Amino acid sequence: MRMDRELILNGNPMEEIVGFARAVRVGPYIAVGGTAPVGPDGKTVGVGDPAAQARRCIEIIRDALERAGSGLEDVVRTRVLLTNIDDWKAVIDVRAEYFREIKPVDTIMQVGRFVNPEWLVEFEVDAVIAGGEQ
């Protein structure tokens, strides 16, 4: 039996050009793709400030999860991608504000660069809705 696939879009023009969704929910599983620190105006939030950028990424993710019928409490994995691994502490301190009690597994890695050179960090998360449809 095939499960329904729900796309969570946030209006980014690239969703249609490239063919991606902010998040995809299949049954109780939700995957949120690479989330950059972009404000509602399309501009980078917190230029030069990895902590501010991390906070914006998590706020975007929280919104996507809530629109998928979930929330941060259902996150089971986070991935933190940094252009400078030395920013890890500032970013992880922000991550802890949201996930200290939830305790999802985590991966932190450095990447060469992002599409926009102002971005210092992106986050990805996976969530599973406890007791959700199977």
N, C-alpha and C positions, 0 to 999 in steps of 0.2 A: 504494500500500500504506500503510495506516494504522499508525503506530508505537504501541506500548503507552504508556500514560500512567500514571505512578506518582506517587501522592500521598504526600508526607511530612508527616505530622501530628505535633503535639507535645502534644496533649491540651488545648489552650486551648479553653475552653467556646465561645468565639466561632467556632471552626471550623465547628461545626454550625449555630449561630444565623445567622451571616452567609453561610457557605458559602465558606470559603477554606482553603487549605493553607499551611503554613510554606514548603514548596517543592514544585515539580512537576518531574518528570523525564520527558522525552520523548526516547527514543533517547539520544544523548550529551549532550543539552542539559539543564541544570538552572537553573531560575529560583527565587531565594529572595526572597520579598516583604519589604516593610517590616518590619524586625526591631527591636523596642523593647527597652530594658534592663530586662527583667522577670526576676525570680528564680523558682526553682521554687515558692516560696510565693505567687506571683502579685503580689508587691510590687515596686515600682521599686527597682532596684539603683543605688547611688551618687547618691542625691538631691543635687542641686547640684554634682555632680562629672562634667563631660563626659567626662573620660578614663576614669573607672571605668565610665560608661555605655557608652562605645564598646567597651571590652574585653568587657563582658557581651554586647553585640550580636554581636560577632564570635565569641564562644564559642558562642552559640546557632546562628549560621550554620554554624560548623564542625561542630557536632553534626548539623544537618540534612543537610549535604553528605555526611558520613560515612554516615548512614543511607540516603542515595541512592547509595552505592557510589562516592563521590568524596572530595574533600578540598579544603582551601584552595588547594592547588597547581594545581587546575583552574579557579580563578576567572579570568575574562577581563575582568570589569567590576565596579567597585564604585560605588555611589551613596551619598553621605553627605548626610543631610538634617539640618540644624541649626535650632533656633529662634533662635539668636544666632550670626551668622556670625563674631563675634569669638572664638568657641570653636574655630574651625577648627584652629588650631595644636595645641592639646591633643589633639584628636581625631585629627588626621592623624599625630601622633607615635605614637599607639597603633596606628593602621592600619599604619604603617611597621614596627612590631614583627612583624606577621604577613605583610606583603606586600612588604617591601623587595626580596627576591630574586625574587618571582613577577612583580611589576610589571604588574598588570592596569591597564587604562585606568580613569579615575576621573572622577566628577563630584561637585562639592561645591556645595550650594545651601542657602539659607535658606528656611524655610517659616514661615508665620504661627504655627502651633501644631500640637500633636499632640492626640489624644483625651485623653491624660492630661497635665495641665500639669506634672507632675514630670519628664517625658521631655524631655531636651535634645537628643537625637540618635536617629536611626534609620539603619540601614544596609539596603541591598538589594544583592544580588550576582547575577551571571549566571556560570555555569560551563559549560565544555565538556570532556567527558572525552576526552582525547587517545587516539586509537585505538579509541574506543567505537563501538557499533553505529551505523550510518548510517540 
